[in-house]
């Protein structure tokens, strides 16, 4: 299992102590201390006085259950939404990216695995029955990396098997890892997309600690395509720094060197953005990070972003590079306003009216 640090301790919610999945998880973690608890708070107290509670939380595993799992993606107010839904089966991530909003948003949540899959299965069944038109995308990569704990949980295998007969509902598994072996041992489904968040290798090495290298991610994507899966890519967050154009142009060239454009379902572009509360946390934890060195403005919804001309420059340059490989109709912008969308479309030389706008999969 590719994690930045080994798991120090496993905490088991008493409500799920005797479930079969709990026992299977513990069997995969021999020799690691286990403690039964009545809920989350005793776990968080364990590292409340740590010099780095966020980093410490990534070394503790909490096995529990949830009341609900499926939620609309929390799109930024004022942004054009893409109709995405999240499945929050796991919470928190063993990877440690300098810009990750979970450092602040989850408030020291340990690596959390919910084992009441029966409740999730029932919730998804109702979800499928109530939505009778359009293509709906759901994914597990919002509050956790979809594959970072896959060697332990095999949650993604369970989800693929749950979605395989639901043609209108597409499952996306989004990751910065490279562990997909269990997914290569089952039959792929046409409505399952394995996707990877990408940045130039220099950014991965400096800002995305514990994640797979660019080469490893793309090799995993190539293996997925070879097995019959669709794939997606997320250039998010795009970072603006001296020399970024050449780095991202090289990144795109690497993508299409190993993955044919026909195998790609979608490509998202999103620039670095963060709430003000994240900044002191990130600067304390990553004093050498260069993620926050550029100019930012505070937008109407309260997040800090690059100024609009800078964002449009990033999207325009990357959009034109992607269009040169025939991928122009696969691109969409993540958490951007209608105005930025329209300005972006005008600036793309090969832009077309249906240039992933307004999200053809919703039709």
KAKAWO-V862691 format. One record per residue. N is the residue number from 1. SS is DSSP state (helix for helix, strand for strand, loop for the rest). OMEGA is omega in radians with two decimals (none if undefined). Layout:
n->N ss->SS omega->OMEGA
n->N ss->SS omega->OMEGA
This chain:
n->1 ss->loop omega->-3.07
n->2 ss->loop omega->3.07
n->3 ss->loop omega->-3.13
n->4 ss->loop omega->-3.13
n->5 ss->loop omega->3.08
n->6 ss->loop omega->3.10
n->7 ss->loop omega->-3.12
n->8 ss->loop omega->-3.01
n->9 ss->strand omega->3.07
n->10 ss->strand omega->3.10
n->11 ss->strand omega->-3.08
n->12 ss->strand omega->3.04
n->13 ss->strand omega->-3.09
n->14 ss->helix omega->-3.10
n->15 ss->helix omega->-3.07
n->16 ss->helix omega->-3.05
n->17 ss->loop omega->-2.98
n->18 ss->loop omega->3.13
n->19 ss->loop omega->-3.12
n->20 ss->helix omega->-3.11
n->21 ss->helix omega->3.07
n->22 ss->helix omega->-3.14
n->23 ss->helix omega->3.13
n->24 ss->helix omega->3.11
n->25 ss->helix omega->-3.12
n->26 ss->helix omega->3.11
n->27 ss->helix omega->3.12
n->28 ss->loop omega->-3.09
n->29 ss->loop omega->-3.10
n->30 ss->loop omega->3.07
n->31 ss->loop omega->3.14
n->32 ss->loop omega->-3.13
n->33 ss->strand omega->-3.14
n->34 ss->strand omega->3.10
n->35 ss->strand omega->3.06
n->36 ss->strand omega->-3.13
n->37 ss->strand omega->-3.12
n->38 ss->loop omega->-3.12
n->39 ss->loop omega->-3.03
n->40 ss->loop omega->-2.99
n->41 ss->helix omega->3.10
n->42 ss->helix omega->3.12
n->43 ss->helix omega->-3.09
n->44 ss->helix omega->3.10
n->45 ss->helix omega->-3.09
n->46 ss->helix omega->-3.10
n->47 ss->loop omega->-3.14
n->48 ss->loop omega->-3.09
n->49 ss->loop omega->3.06
n->50 ss->loop omega->3.05
n->51 ss->loop omega->3.13
n->52 ss->loop omega->-3.10
n->53 ss->helix omega->3.14
n->54 ss->helix omega->3.11
n->55 ss->helix omega->3.12
n->56 ss->helix omega->-3.12
n->57 ss->helix omega->-3.13
n->58 ss->loop omega->3.13
n->59 ss->loop omega->3.14
n->60 ss->strand omega->-3.14
n->61 ss->strand omega->-3.14
n->62 ss->strand omega->3.13
n->63 ss->strand omega->-3.00
n->64 ss->strand omega->3.05
n->65 ss->loop omega->3.11
n->66 ss->loop omega->3.10
n->67 ss->loop omega->-3.14
n->68 ss->loop omega->-3.01
n->69 ss->loop omega->-2.98
n->70 ss->strand omega->-3.09
n->71 ss->strand omega->3.00
n->72 ss->strand omega->3.09
n->73 ss->loop omega->-3.11
n->74 ss->loop omega->-3.12
n->75 ss->loop omega->-3.14
n->76 ss->loop omega->3.09
n->77 ss->loop omega->-3.13
n->78 ss->loop omega->3.12
n->79 ss->loop omega->3.09
n->80 ss->loop omega->-3.11
n->81 ss->loop omega->-3.14
n->82 ss->loop omega->3.10
n->83 ss->loop omega->-3.07
n->84 ss->loop omega->3.05
n->85 ss->strand omega->-3.13
n->86 ss->strand omega->3.01
n->87 ss->strand omega->-3.03
n->88 ss->loop omega->-3.13
n->89 ss->loop omega->3.04
n->90 ss->strand omega->3.06
n->91 ss->strand omega->-3.13
n->92 ss->loop omega->-2.92
n->93 ss->loop omega->3.10
n->94 ss->loop omega->3.05
n->95 ss->loop omega->-3.01
n->96 ss->strand omega->-3.12
n->97 ss->strand omega->-3.05
n->98 ss->loop omega->-3.05
n->99 ss->loop omega->-2.97
n->100 ss->loop omega->-3.12
n->101 ss->loop omega->-3.12
n->102 ss->helix omega->3.08
n->103 ss->helix omega->-3.13
n->104 ss->helix omega->-2.98
n->105 ss->helix omega->-3.04
n->106 ss->loop omega->3.01
n->107 ss->loop omega->3.05
n->108 ss->loop omega->3.06
n->109 ss->loop omega->3.06
n->110 ss->loop omega->2.99
n->111 ss->strand omega->-2.97
n->112 ss->strand omega->3.12
n->113 ss->strand omega->3.10
n->114 ss->strand omega->-3.01
n->115 ss->loop omega->3.13
n->116 ss->loop omega->-3.12
n->117 ss->helix omega->3.13
n->118 ss->helix omega->3.11
n->119 ss->helix omega->3.10
n->120 ss->helix omega->-3.13
n->121 ss->helix omega->3.12
n->122 ss->helix omega->3.13
n->123 ss->helix omega->3.12
n->124 ss->helix omega->3.12
n->125 ss->helix omega->3.11
n->126 ss->helix omega->3.12
n->127 ss->helix omega->-3.14
n->128 ss->helix omega->-3.08
n->129 ss->helix omega->-3.02
n->130 ss->helix omega->-3.12
n->131 ss->loop omega->-2.92
n->132 ss->loop omega->-3.14
n->133 ss->loop omega->3.09
n->134 ss->loop omega->3.04
n->135 ss->loop omega->-3.10
n->136 ss->strand omega->3.12
n->137 ss->strand omega->3.05
n->138 ss->strand omega->3.14
n->139 ss->strand omega->-3.08
n->140 ss->loop omega->-2.98
n->141 ss->loop omega->-3.09
n->142 ss->loop omega->-3.09
n->143 ss->loop omega->3.09
n->144 ss->loop omega->2.96
n->145 ss->loop omega->-3.02
n->146 ss->loop omega->-3.00
n->147 ss->loop omega->-3.04
n->148 ss->loop omega->3.14
n->149 ss->loop omega->-3.03
n->150 ss->helix omega->-3.14
n->151 ss->helix omega->3.13
n->152 ss->helix omega->-2.95
n->153 ss->helix omega->-2.98
n->154 ss->loop omega->3.09
n->155 ss->helix omega->-3.08
n->156 ss->helix omega->3.07
n->157 ss->helix omega->3.09
n->158 ss->helix omega->-3.10
n->159 ss->helix omega->3.11
n->160 ss->helix omega->3.14
n->161 ss->helix omega->3.10
n->162 ss->helix omega->-3.06
n->163 ss->helix omega->-2.89
n->164 ss->loop omega->-3.14
n->165 ss->loop omega->-3.07
n->166 ss->loop omega->-2.97
n->167 ss->loop omega->-3.07
n->168 ss->loop omega->-3.09
n->169 ss->strand omega->-3.07
n->170 ss->strand omega->3.11
n->171 ss->strand omega->3.05
n->172 ss->strand omega->3.06
n->173 ss->strand omega->-2.98
n->174 ss->strand omega->-3.00
n->175 ss->strand omega->2.89
n->176 ss->loop omega->3.13
n->177 ss->loop omega->-3.12
n->178 ss->loop omega->-3.09
n->179 ss->loop omega->-3.14
n->180 ss->loop omega->-3.04
n->181 ss->helix omega->-3.14
n->182 ss->helix omega->-3.14
n->183 ss->helix omega->3.09
n->184 ss->helix omega->3.13
n->185 ss->loop omega->3.10
n->186 ss->loop omega->-3.14
n->187 ss->loop omega->3.13
n->188 ss->loop omega->3.09
n->189 ss->loop omega->-3.10
n->190 ss->loop omega->-3.10
n->191 ss->loop omega->3.08
n->192 ss->strand omega->-3.14
n->193 ss->strand omega->3.00
n->194 ss->strand omega->-3.05
n->195 ss->strand omega->-3.11
n->196 ss->strand omega->2.96
n->197 ss->strand omega->-3.03
n->198 ss->loop omega->2.96
n->199 ss->loop omega->3.05
n->200 ss->loop omega->-3.07
n->201 ss->helix omega->3.13
n->202 ss->helix omega->3.11
n->203 ss->helix omega->3.11
n->204 ss->helix omega->-3.09
n->205 ss->helix omega->-3.04
n->206 ss->helix omega->-2.93
n->207 ss->helix omega->-3.04
n->208 ss->strand omega->-3.02
n->209 ss->strand omega->3.07
n->210 ss->loop omega->-3.13
n->211 ss->loop omega->3.07
n->212 ss->loop omega->3.09
n->213 ss->loop omega->3.08
n->214 ss->helix omega->-3.14
n->215 ss->helix omega->-3.11
n->216 ss->helix omega->3.11
n->217 ss->helix omega->-3.10
n->218 ss->helix omega->3.05
n->219 ss->helix omega->3.09
n->220 ss->helix omega->3.11
n->221 ss->helix omega->3.13
n->222 ss->helix omega->3.10
n->223 ss->helix omega->3.12
n->224 ss->helix omega->3.12
n->225 ss->helix omega->3.12
n->226 ss->helix omega->3.14
n->227 ss->helix omega->3.11
n->228 ss->loop omega->3.11
n->229 ss->loop omega->2.86
n->230 ss->strand omega->3.10
n->231 ss->strand omega->3.06
n->232 ss->strand omega->3.11
n->233 ss->strand omega->3.14
n->234 ss->strand omega->3.01
n->235 ss->strand omega->-2.97
n->236 ss->strand omega->0.07
n->237 ss->strand omega->2.96
n->238 ss->strand omega->-3.14
n->239 ss->loop omega->-3.14
n->240 ss->loop omega->-3.12
n->241 ss->loop omega->3.13
n->242 ss->loop omega->3.14
n->243 ss->loop omega->-3.07
n->244 ss->helix omega->-3.08
n->245 ss->helix omega->-3.11
n->246 ss->helix omega->-3.14
n->247 ss->helix omega->-3.10
n->248 ss->helix omega->3.06
n->249 ss->helix omega->3.07
n->250 ss->helix omega->3.11
n->251 ss->helix omega->-3.14
n->252 ss->helix omega->3.12
n->253 ss->helix omega->3.12
n->254 ss->helix omega->3.13
n->255 ss->helix omega->-3.03
n->256 ss->helix omega->3.01
n->257 ss->helix omega->-3.06
n->258 ss->helix omega->-3.09
n->259 ss->loop omega->3.11
n->260 ss->loop omega->-3.10
n->261 ss->helix omega->-3.11
n->262 ss->helix omega->-3.12
n->263 ss->helix omega->-3.05
n->264 ss->strand omega->3.14
n->265 ss->strand omega->3.13
n->266 ss->strand omega->3.09
n->267 ss->strand omega->3.12
n->268 ss->strand omega->3.04
n->269 ss->strand omega->3.09
n->270 ss->strand omega->-3.12
n->271 ss->strand omega->-3.11
n->272 ss->loop omega->3.11
n->273 ss->strand omega->-3.08
n->274 ss->strand omega->3.04
n->275 ss->strand omega->-3.09
n->276 ss->helix omega->-3.10
n->277 ss->helix omega->-3.14
n->278 ss->helix omega->-2.96
n->279 ss->helix omega->3.14
n->280 ss->helix omega->3.11
n->281 ss->helix omega->-3.09
n->282 ss->helix omega->-3.13
n->283 ss->helix omega->3.10
n->284 ss->helix omega->-3.07
n->285 ss->helix omega->-3.08
n->286 ss->loop omega->-3.07
n->287 ss->loop omega->-3.14
n->288 ss->loop omega->-3.12
n->289 ss->loop omega->3.08
n->290 ss->loop omega->-3.08
n->291 ss->loop omega->-2.98
n->292 ss->loop omega->-3.06
n->293 ss->loop omega->-3.06
n->294 ss->loop omega->3.13
n->295 ss->loop omega->3.08
n->296 ss->loop omega->3.02
n->297 ss->strand omega->3.09
n->298 ss->strand omega->-3.08
n->299 ss->loop omega->-3.02
n->300 ss->loop omega->-3.10
n->301 ss->loop omega->3.05
n->302 ss->loop omega->3.11
n->303 ss->strand omega->3.02
n->304 ss->strand omega->-3.12
n->305 ss->strand omega->2.92
n->306 ss->loop omega->3.05
n->307 ss->loop omega->-3.06
n->308 ss->helix omega->3.13
n->309 ss->helix omega->3.12
n->310 ss->helix omega->3.13
n->311 ss->helix omega->3.13
n->312 ss->helix omega->3.09
n->313 ss->helix omega->3.12
n->314 ss->helix omega->-3.10
n->315 ss->helix omega->-3.12
n->316 ss->helix omega->-3.09
n->317 ss->helix omega->-3.13
n->318 ss->helix omega->3.12
n->319 ss->helix omega->3.14
n->320 ss->helix omega->3.09
n->321 ss->helix omega->3.14
n->322 ss->helix omega->3.12
n->323 ss->helix omega->3.13
n->324 ss->loop omega->3.10
n->325 ss->loop omega->3.11
n->326 ss->loop omega->-3.07
n->327 ss->loop omega->-3.01
n->328 ss->helix omega->-3.11
n->329 ss->helix omega->3.13
n->330 ss->helix omega->-2.99
n->331 ss->strand omega->2.89
n->332 ss->strand omega->3.13
n->333 ss->strand omega->-3.13
n->334 ss->loop omega->3.07
n->335 ss->loop omega->3.04
n->336 ss->loop omega->-3.11
n->337 ss->loop omega->3.09
n->338 ss->helix omega->-3.13
n->339 ss->helix omega->3.11
n->340 ss->helix omega->3.06
n->341 ss->helix omega->-3.06
n->342 ss->helix omega->3.11
n->343 ss->helix omega->3.12
n->344 ss->helix omega->-3.11
n->345 ss->helix omega->3.13
n->346 ss->helix omega->-3.04
n->347 ss->helix omega->-3.12
n->348 ss->loop omega->-3.03
n->349 ss->loop omega->-3.07
n->350 ss->loop omega->-3.10
n->351 ss->loop omega->3.14
n->352 ss->loop omega->-3.10
n->353 ss->loop omega->-3.11
n->354 ss->loop omega->-3.07
n->355 ss->loop omega->-3.10
n->356 ss->loop omega->-3.06
n->357 ss->loop omega->-0.02
n->358 ss->loop omega->3.06
n->359 ss->loop omega->-3.07
n->360 ss->helix omega->-3.13
n->361 ss->helix omega->3.11
n->362 ss->helix omega->-3.07
n->363 ss->loop omega->none
